[in-house]
Amino acid sequence: MVNDYGEAAAEHRALTRTAGVLDLSFRSRLCLTGADRARFLHGQVTNQVQELTPGQGCYAALVTAKGKLVSDLNIFCLPEELLLDFEPGLSGTVTKRFEQYIIADDVQVVDVSPHYGLLSIQGPLSAAVLDGLELGAPLPRERLHSVAIHHETLGELHCANQPRGRQAGFDLFVPQPALASILDRLVQSARAHDGRPCGWQALEMIRIEAGQPRFGADMDETHLAPEAGLADRAISYSKGCYIGQEVIARIRTYGQVNKELRGLLLPDDLPELPARGAKLRQADREVGFVTSALASPAFRRNVALGYVHRSCNEPGTELQLITAQGPRKVQVVRLPFDLAVAEP
């Protein structure tokens, strides 16, 4: 993905105040087809799948039998398939995991990323930007709901309600032959609303400001799903059995995890932001580490995401961030960040 188009700060302003267009085609996309697809996936992930009807979706985690993360997934129920959107570089791992458990099931796993690109429109005016394409279909109103759009010249598109920051946002799954054309039209429509194309750097800014963990940065295969703060969004405790369900249910019933993802308020006069893995201490004891840090344009202060031991992760707790210049005070806060947004 393009890192930036020359002015990351302006791109951040577009994503938070007007609208920004992002090409996310580097992300992984799989489809599950076959008559048993919903039942099969329901038994693989942490959230409800079998009850989804076409046009609905959910966010879920794929975990091992020991409850450790394999990937997080955005799941969209389409009329004839289940579409999965997740972080790049994991298609092989996720496909291998599914195929390991497909025995007598009527399920096929198809990598659709060569056939469908992914464009995203983020910001408070994102709906108006999409309206400029005149696709002839109402936009989905609820998060992770989607609509299929059958266009005479562009082909079959799927539009999903998918905020990737604190503002509204939509993802558009586009046939590869139409990708360049639609991207150009989206950028033109965004510019008509004082928006612009945006890159990876601005996307990471709005993600961190929203307190959303990213697989590969704030969570990985060493973490349990509840540690990464996924319980409210990605885990159903009322569904039937799935791989890893016993471990996750036991955590909820009998005890807490040892560490959890938290927000951190950093000093504003740091000479540089902490790198991933920077240590957090309380007194003479190491109690956590930083995963993502940002000099936030929206909050006009330094913030971070990080894991903190359960003994000292209550909001308001003060810890020490270990820096090259010595220890600095940081404060633990809940996610998402409850901070005032600075005026333009």
Buried (B, 14 or more C-beta within 10 A) or exposed (E): EEEBBEEBEBBBBBBBBBBBBBBBBBBBBBBBBBEBBBEBBBBBBBBBBEEBEEBBBBBBBBBBEEBBBBBBBBBBBBEEBBBBBBBBEBBEBBBEBBEEEBEEBEBBBEBBBEEBBBBBBBBBBBBBBBEBBEBEEEBBEEBBBBBBBEBEEBBBBBBBBBBBBBBBBBBBBBBBEBBEEBBEBBBEBBBEBEBBBBBBBBBBBBBBBBBBBBBEBBBBEEBBBBBBBBBEBBBBEEBEEBBBBEBBBEBEEEEEBEBBBBBBBBEEEBEEBBEBEBBBBBEEEEBBBBBBBBBBBBBEBBBBBBBBBBEBBEEEBEBBBBBEEEEBEBBBBBBEBEBEBEEE
